[in-house]
Amino acid sequence: MTHKQKRLKNIATGLALSLTALALATPAMAGPGNTQGFDWSGFYLGAHTDYSFSKGKDIAAAKKLKSNTFDLGLHTGYNIQWDSMILGVEADFNPLTFSKSKNLTGAITRASLQPLATTRLRMGYAMDRALLFGTGGLSFGSGSLKGGGKKSDKMHVGWVLGGGMEYAVNNNWILRAQYLYHNYGKAKNYKLLPAARKVKYNAAHSLSLGVSYKF
């Protein structure tokens, strides 16, 4: 197992343990309705923090590019419930990001790819206040290269798949943990001096923790 795989495993384990601990620690906060079936239907709005890492390739130098980002974002969505089955739509947006680059070539001094936003369908199975779900849809990635005193930004569009778990602390507040895989297959030309650099960002992985308010 590589160092990155170990790090991903540790982060994923930490997210799962954190959410489980919060779920076990908060039943008393749910009030008298905690013994009844929770209704997941309705509109919700929330905030989240993401840790993302991406893979790309500098076509001219035939060298891989890697970047890590820490993001702060917002999400909103709507769920409809039939018995234990949940169907919903969700959109998220990550306006704040902090990035770190690796494996840079001589002409490139900084490279990053941030999963900027997604629009997704969600399908899940509810067990009272716990919800397991899968999700998929469109992903919009913000790519950036710096070199030769210039900066070039491009939007990458692709698809996203993932899943996660949510837990309703009470009738309004919901905790979440989620993993998303973003695929951006098409290469883009970044305009950097002395020549354009063609870069293909083919994948990004995001792990997130968040909280939502259900109206």
PyMOL commands that set and color helices and strands:
alter all, ss='L'
color gray80, all
select helices_A, chain A and resi 3-25+27-30+32-35
alter helices_A, ss='H'
color red, helices_A
select strands_A, chain A and resi 42-58+63-82+85-102+110-127+130-147+150-168+173-183+188-190+197-214
alter strands_A, ss='S'
color yellow, strands_A
deselect
rebuild
show_as cartoon
